[in-house]
Amino acid sequence: MKCKCKANPEPKVSWYRGTELVQESKKIKIKSASLKDDLYELTLEIKDPSVADGGTYRCHVQNEFGESNANLNLNIEAEPEPEGESPTFVEKPRIVSENNGKLVIMECKVKADPKPDIIWYRNGEIVQES
């Protein structure tokens, strides 16, 4: 967010979110730059902004001759939640033996949307269909 102001002498700058004073951190950088004559550019940078960072911000400037404010509304839209449902087991996995032990069936019942990719492993190796 950037604001420009004209002042002489150079103003003291404070940024607020709502009524809370914004402090510099790893996520937030506050800068003030003299452009020319009595013109200043005031910047509030938010690294990796999220919905929680949205709100009304106020840039407050003051010097011995007075003060002024600029209000900015930061609206951040969240990424839409993906449609569907992550895979979950709906029954405990089970092993069924048929043909007097000549055939073993391993069953896992899973619910998911969209249909999940299913991969079987044995000793860390992918089981190939045969």
N, C-alpha and C positions, 0 to 999 in steps of 0.2 A: 504494500500500500504506500502511495506517495502523496505528499502534500507539498505545496510551495507557499512560502510566505515572504513578505517584505517587512524588514525590521531593521532598526538602528537604535541602539547597539544590538548585537546578535542575541536572539532570544534563547531562553531556557526552554527545552522541549520535554514534554511528558506525554506518553501514550497511555490510554485507558481502554480497557474492554469492559463495557458497562460502567460500573463505578470503581473497578479494581485497577490499580496501577499495573501496567505491563512491565515486567522486568526482563532484561536480556538473559538468555540461556543458550543451551546448545541448539534449541529449536527456534529461538527468536533472536533476531539481530535488529538493533536500532541504529540508524545512521542519520547524520546531519551533514550536509555539504553546502558550502558557500558557492553559489553559481556566478554571480556578478553583482557589483554595486551592493545593494542591501537585500538581494534575493537569495533565499535559502531553500534547499530541497530536503525534506524530512521523510525518511523511509522507515517502514516497519516491515521486516521480512519474516515470514513464517515458513520454516522448512517442513516439507511433507505435511501440508495442512490436511486436517480431517474435519468431519462434520462438527466435532466438538469445538473446533477453533472458530466456528461461525459466530456472528453476533455483531453488535454495534461497537465500533472502535472510535475513539476520539483522540485527535491530535491537539494537544493544548500547548500554546506558545505564550511566553510572557517575557517582558523586560521591564525596566523601570518606568516605561511610559504607558504600559497597559498589557492587555492579554487578549487572546483570540482562540477560537476553537474551530476545528473542522471535523465533522462527523462522517464516518464511512460505514456502510453496512456490508459485511462480508457474508455472503451466502454460499455454502458449499453443499452440493448435492451428493448424496451417497451413491456409490455404485449400486445398481439394482441387484437384489439378492437373486442368485440363480434359481430358476424354477426346478422343482424336483425334490428328491429325497436321497440322502446318502445311504449307502448299503448298510443294512443291519441284519444280524442273524435273527430269524423268527423262531427257530427251534434249535435245540442243542444238536451239534453234529453227531452222526451215528454211523456205525459200521454194521453192515448186514452181510451175512455169509449165506451163499446159496450153492446148490449142487454138491452137497457134502464137502464144502470148503474149497471147491474148484473155482468158485467165482466170489469175489469180494466186492461189495458195493459200498462206497463211502458217500453219504448224503449230507449235504448242507443246504438248508433252506434260507434264502436271503430275500429280503424285500428292498427294492431300490427303484428310483425313477430318475434318469432313464436306466434301461437295463445295463447292469455292470459287465465289464470284462471279467471273466473268471479264469484264473491261472492256478493250477495245482502244482505243488512242489513236493519233492521227496529228497531229503538230506540236502536241502539248499539248491537243488537242481530242478528245472522245469520238467514236469512229466509230459512226454510227447504222447499223443493219441496213437494207439496201434490196434 
